């Protein structure tokens, strides 16, 4: 009987302890849920450049091009950078021509393969295995489709500007073309392409490393630019209305 009473007392104590601890555990879980929801809300409120919601690696495609631009594979990224720099040095500094370079490389490659194939018969060695390269039709159609889409989008923007309905797009296009004209007067076309390539190799890495600081600074800058643009838009529209009244 004594053992039975002790077991009953232990069960009763366990029930009382579970009832006392269950509200605290539920409150802890509620606090965890609330803190998680607050963290998600704060994360959603953080300004990201160009309104992106995904990491930069996913925005760039999350493939080999993204790995190269963000220096995930340093050897491959360094090799691509060195190759492009060598081409720019040949064409821009040494005045080498593209067609001449392609012809010289083809002459060298064909000569090596031809001599290797003939020499393999005399030295009893296997000839070089030359793979059969075939470009799939789907790749060409996809590239043509993407190119056509970009052309149509550009033509649509030009049409929107020409109709005079969007002042913001008009001013942005004028500013962009003016900036390109200044760059064109300072650099050759190949040098401009090389500068763009260097920017693609440095800006994403810099942004990924300091994205919080860059996003905070860009948010302040965009707010200030919107204020200045609103003032400019009011002045332009008021001057247009005055001219219309005079007419």
MISEGU-215664 format. One record per atom (N, C-alpha, C): x, y, z; residue in three letters. Coordinates in steps of 0.1 Angstrom, whole numbers, plus 5000, padded with zeros to 4 digits. Layout:
// MISEGU-215664
XYZALA...
//
This chain:
// MISEGU-215664
500849885000UNK500050005000UNK500950135000UNK501950125007UNK502850245008UNK503450274994UNK503850164987UNK504450184974UNK503350244965UNK502150194966UNK501050244957UNK500750384960UNK500750424973UNK500550574976UNK501650654971UNK502950604972UNK504050684967UNK503950704952UNK503550594944UNK503450614930UNK502350704926UNK501150704934UNK500150804932UNK500550944934UNK501350964945UNK501851094948UNK502851144937UNK503651054931UNK504551094921UNK503851134908UNK502751054905UNK501951094893UNK501251224895UNK500751254907UNK500051374910UNK501051494909UNK502251474914UNK503251574913UNK503751604899UNK503751494891UNK504151514877UNK503151594869UNK501851564872UNK500751634865UNK500751784869UNK500951804882UNK501051954886UNK502152024880UNK503351954879UNK504552014873UNK504252044858UNK503651944851UNK503351964837UNK502352074834UNK501352094843UNK500452204841UNK501052334844UNK502052344853UNK502752464856UNK503652504845UNK504352404840UNK505452434830UNK504852444816UNK503652394813UNK503052404800UNK502752544796UNK502152634804UNK501952774800UNK503252844796UNK504352814805UNK505652884802UNK506152834788UNK506052704786UNK506552654773UNK505852714761UNK504452724763UNK503652774752UNK503952924750UNK504252994762UNK504553134760UNK505953154754UNK506853064757UNK508153064750UNK508053044735UNK507152944732UNK507052924717UNK506353044711UNK505353104718UNK504753224712UNK505753344711UNK506653354721UNK507653454720UNK508653434708UNK508953304706UNK509853264695UNK509153304682UNK507853264681UNK507153304668UNK507053454666UNK506853524677UNK506753674675UNK508153734671UNK509153684678UNK510553734674UNK510853694660UNK510453574655UNK510753534642UNK509953624632UNK508753644635UNK507953734626UNK508453874626UNK508953924637UNK509554054637UNK510754064629UNK511553954630UNK512853954622UNK512553944607UNK511453874604UNK511053864589UNK510553994585UNK509754064593UNK509254194590UNK510354304588UNK511354294597UNK512454394596UNK513254364584UNK513454234581UNK514254204569UNK513554244556UNK512154234557UNK511354274545UNK511454424543UNK511654504554UNK511654644553UNK512954704548UNK514054624549UNK515354664545UNK515354694530UNK515854814527UNK515954854513UNK517054774506UNK516754724494UNK517754654486UNK517754724472UNK518954744467UNK519254814454UNK518454754443UNK517754834435UNK516854784424UNK515754694428UNK515454704441UNK514254624446UNK514454474446UNK515654424446UNK515954284446UNK515554214459UNK515054094457UNK514654014469UNK515453884471UNK516253854460UNK517053734461UNK518553774463UNK519353674467UNK520853704468UNK521353744455UNK522453814455UNK523153864443UNK523553744433UNK523953634439UNK524353524431UNK523153464423UNK521953464429UNK520853414422UNK520353514412UNK520453644415UNK520053744405UNK520953734393UNK522153704394UNK523053684382UNK522953554375UNK522053474380UNK521753344373UNK522153224380UNK522953234391UNK523353124399UNK524053014391UNK524753044380UNK525452944372UNK526952984372UNK527552924361UNK528952954359UNK529253104357UNK528453174349UNK528753324347UNK528753394361UNK527753354369UNK527653424382UNK528853384391UNK529353264390UNK530553224398UNK531753294393UNK531853324380UNK532953394374UNK532953534378UNK531853604377UNK531753744381UNK531953774396UNK531453674404UNK531653694419UNK532853624424UNK533753574415UNK535053524419UNK534853404429UNK533853314426UNK533653194434UNK534853094430UNK535253094417UNK536353014413UNK537453114409UNK538353134417UNK539353234415UNK540253204403UNK540653074401UNK541453044389UNK540753074376UNK539453024375UNK538753054363UNK538453194361UNK538153274371UNK537853414370UNK539153484366UNK540253454372UNK541553514368UNK541953474354UNK541653354350UNK542053314336UNK541253394326UNK539953414328UNK539053494319UNK539553634319UNK539853694331UNK540253834331UNK541653844324UNK542553754326UNK543853764319UNK543653744304UNK542753654299UNK542553644285UNK541953764278UNK540953824285UNK540353944279UNK541354064280UNK542054074290UNK543154174291UNK544154164280UNK544554044277UNK545554014266UNK544954054253UNK543654024250UNK543054064238UNK542954214236UNK542554274247UNK542454424247UNK543854484244UNK544954434250UNK546254484248UNK546754464234UNK546354344228UNK546754314214UNK546054414204UNK544754434206UNK543954514197UNK544154664199UNK544254704212UNK544254844215UNK545654904215UNK546554834222UNK547954884224UNK548854854212UNK548754734206UNK549554684195UNK548954704182UNK547754754181UNK547054784169UNK546854654161UNK546654544168UNK546354414161UNK544954414156UNK544654344145UNK543254344140UNK542554214143UNK541254214145UNK540554094148UNK540653984138UNK540354024125UNK540453924114UNK541853864113UNK542853944114UNK544253894114UNK544553804125UNK544053834137UNK544253744148UNK543553604146UNK542353614142UNK541553484139UNK542253404129UNK542653464118UNK543353394107UNK544653334112UNK545453404120UNK546753354125UNK546553234135UNK545453244143UNK545153134152UNK544753014145UNK543953034134UNK543452924126UNK544552854119UNK545452934113UNK546652884106UNK547452794116UNK547752844128UNK548552774138UNK547852644142UNK546552654145UNK545852534149UNK545752424138UNK545452464126UNK545352374115UNK546752314112UNK547752394113UNK549152334110UNK549552234120UNK549252264133UNK549652164144UNK548852034142UNK547552044140UNK546751924138UNK547151844126UNK547351914115UNK547751844103UNK549051774104UNK550051844110UNK551351774112UNK551251664122UNK550451684133UNK550351574143UNK549651454137UNK548651474129UNK547951354123UNK548851284113UNK549751354106UNK550651284096UNK551851224104UNK552351284114UNK553451234121UNK553151114130UNK551851104134UNK551450984142UNK551550854134UNK551550854120UNK551650734112UNK553150684113UNK554050774114UNK555550734114UNK556050694128UNK555450754138UNK555950724152UNK555050624159UNK554050564151UNK553150464157UNK552450514169UNK551950634168UNK551150694179UNK549750724174UNK548850734183UNK547450754179UNK547250904175UNK546450924164UNK546251054159UNK545351134169UNK545351264168UNK544551344177UNK543051324175UNK542351314186UNK540851294185UNK540251434184UNK539651464172UNK539051594170UNK537451574172UNK536951634182UNK535451614184UNK534651684173UNK533451624171UNK532551684161UNK531651784168UNK531851914164UNK531152024170UNK529852054162UNK528752044168UNK527452074162UNK526652174171UNK526352284166UNK525552384174UNK524052344174UNK523452314185UNK521952284185UNK521152394180UNK520052354173UNK519152454167UNK518452524178UNK518152454189UNK517352524200UNK518152644206UNK519452624207UNK520252734212UNK520252864204UNK520352844190UNK520252954181UNK518853014182UNK517752934182UNK516452994183UNK516253064196UNK516753014207UNK516553084220UNK517353214220UNK518553214214UNK519353334214UNK518653444205UNK518153394193UNK517353484184UNK516153544191UNK515453454199UNK514253504206UNK514553604216UNK515653584224UNK516053684234UNK516453814228UNK517253804217UNK517653924210UNK516454004204UNK515553924198UNK514253994193UNK513454064204UNK513453994216UNK512654054227UNK513354184231UNK514654184232UNK515354314237UNK515154424226UNK515254384213UNK515054494203UNK513654544204UNK512654464206UNK511254504206UNK511054594219UNK511654554230UNK511554644242UNK512154774240UNK513354784233UNK513954904230UNK513154994221UNK512554934211UNK511655004202UNK510455064209UNK509854984219UNK508755024226UNK509155144235UNK510355144241UNK510755264249UNK510955384240UNK511555364228UNK511655474219UNK510355534215UNK509355444213UNK507955494209UNK507355574221UNK507555524233UNK506955594245UNK507655734246UNK508955744244UNK509555874245UNK509055964234UNK508955904222UNK508555994210UNK507156044212UNK506255974219UNK504856024221UNK504756134231UNK505856154239UNK505856264249UNK505056244261UNK504756114264UNK503856084275UNK504656064288UNK505956024287UNK506655994299UNK507956084300UNK507856184308UNK508956284310UNK510156214317UNK509856134326UNK510956064333UNK511855984324UNK511155904316UNK511955814306UNK512655904296UNK512056014292UNK512756104282UNK514056164288UNK513956214300UNK515056274307UNK516156164310UNK515756044313UNK516755934316UNK517455894303UNK516655884292UNK517355854279UNK518255964274UNK517856084276UNK518756194272UNK520056194280UNK519956174294UNK521056174302UNK521956054299UNK521455934296UNK522255824293UNK522955844279UNK522255894269UNK522955914256UNK524056024257UNK523756124265UNK524756234267UNK525956174274UNK525856084284UNK526956024291UNK527755934282UNK527055854273UNK527655774264UNK528455854253UNK527955964249UNK528656054240UNK529956104245UNK529956134258UNK531156184265UNK532156074266UNK531755954269UNK532655834270UNK533155804256UNK532355814246UNK532755784232UNK533755884227UNK533756004232UNK534756104227UNK536056084235UNK536056024246UNK537256004254UNK537955864251UNK537155764248UNK537755634246UNK537255574233UNK538055474228UNK537655394217UNK536655294221UNK535955234211UNK534855144214UNK535355024221UNK536554964217UNK537054854224UNK537454884238UNK537954994241UNK538355034254UNK537055054263UNK536055104257UNK534755114264UNK534254974268UNK534354884259UNK533854744262UNK534754684273UNK536054714272UNK536954654283UNK536654724296UNK536254844296UNK535954914309UNK534654854315UNK533654824306UNK532454764311UNK532754624316UNK533654554310UNK534054424315UNK534654424328UNK535554524330UNK536254544343UNK535254574354UNK534254664350UNK533254694360UNK532354574364UNK532054494354UNK531354374357UNK532154274366UNK533454284366UNK534254194374UNK534554254388UNK534354384390UNK534654444403UNK533454494410UNK532454544403UNK531254604411UNK530454504418UNK530054384411UNK529354284419UNK530054234431UNK531354204430UNK532054154442UNK532054264453UNK532354384449UNK532354494459UNK530954514466UNK529854504457UNK528554514463UNK528154404472UNK528554274468UNK528254164476UNK528954174490UNK530154234490UNK530854244503UNK530354354512UNK529854464506UNK529454574514UNK527954614510UNK527154514508UNK525754534503UNK524954614513UNK525054594526UNK524254664536UNK524654814536UNK525954854535UNK526354994535UNK525955054521UNK526054984510UNK525755034497UNK524255054496UNK523454964501UNK522054974500UNK521555094509UNK522155114520UNK521755224529UNK522055364522UNK523255374516UNK523655494510UNK522855514497UNK522555414489UNK521755424477UNK520355464480UNK519755414491UNK518455454495UNK518355604498UNK519355664505UNK519355804508UNK519555884495UNK520455834486UNK520655904473UNK519455904464UNK518755794464UNK517555784455UNK516455874460UNK516255884474UNK515255974479UNK515656114476UNK516856154477UNK517256294473UNK517156314458UNK517456214450UNK517256234435UNK515756254432UNK514856174439UNK513456184436UNK512956324440UNK513456384451UNK513056524454UNK513556624444UNK514756604439UNK515256694429UNK514556684416UNK514256564413UNK513456534400UNK512056594401UNK511456584413UNK510156634414UNK510156794412UNK511156854418UNK511357004416UNK511557034401UNK512456954394UNK512656984380UNK511456954372UNK510756854375UNK509456824367UNK508456934369UNK508356994381UNK507357104383UNK507757224374UNK509157254374UNK509557364367UNK509357344352UNK509657224347UNK509457204332UNK508057214328UNK507157144337UNK505757154333UNK505157294334UNK505657364344UNK505157504345UNK505557594333UNK506757574329UNK507257644317UNK506457604305UNK506157474303UNK505357434292UNK503957494292UNK503357494304UNK501957554305UNK501957704302UNK503057774306UNK503157914303UNK503257944289UNK504057854282UNK504157874267UNK502857844260UNK502057744265UNK500757714259UNK499857824261UNK499857884273UNK498958004276UNK499258114266UNK500558144264UNK500958254255UNK500458224241UNK500558104237UNK500058064223UNK498558084222UNK
//
